[in-house]
């Protein structure tokens, strides 16, 4: 019986080797590394560099609201509104300058949080910018998101 299985085993092995060779050749062409007969496929890879973003829950995102309008109590009103929505708000402060419209600034890696705050306050995405030292809010350097309340939110 053993001599009858040897030809079958050789045939199966040969078939396996042929199939493996064909698949390897197709893999070589698809990767663009060359081969014989045919044009190598072109593979294009696009990568986009993004700043690392860490999404924190609202309750862990430090949000500073500063009154940058002429309306007294505007920062307190917006702070309470954001607290009701679950944000971890800091005590409201006054900005060192007034702004013509509300702005939202975010620390590195906190852009998603700034977008969420903007959505909660119904502010456009154009009101969002990176947090820099030029933001007129004292002590804002350690905050995740800073909201400057302008006349549009103060009323």
HELIX and SHEET records of a PDB file:
HELIX    1   1 UNK A    2  UNK A   31  1                                  30    
HELIX    2   2 UNK A   58  UNK A   60  5                                   3    
HELIX    3   3 UNK A   74  UNK A   84  1                                  11    
HELIX    4   4 UNK A  111  UNK A  120  1                                  10    
HELIX    5   5 UNK A  125  UNK A  127  5                                   3    
HELIX    6   6 UNK A  140  UNK A  142  5                                   3    
HELIX    7   7 UNK A  151  UNK A  154  1                                   4    
SHEET    1   A 3 UNK A  88  UNK A  89  0                                        
SHEET    2   A 3 UNK A  62  UNK A  67  1                                        
SHEET    3   A 3 UNK A  93  UNK A  94  1                                        
SHEET    1   B 5 UNK A  88  UNK A  89  0                                        
SHEET    2   B 5 UNK A  62  UNK A  67  1                                        
SHEET    3   B 5 UNK A 145  UNK A 149  1                                        
SHEET    4   B 5 UNK A 103  UNK A 106 -1                                        
SHEET    5   B 5 UNK A 128  UNK A 130  1                                        
END                                                                             
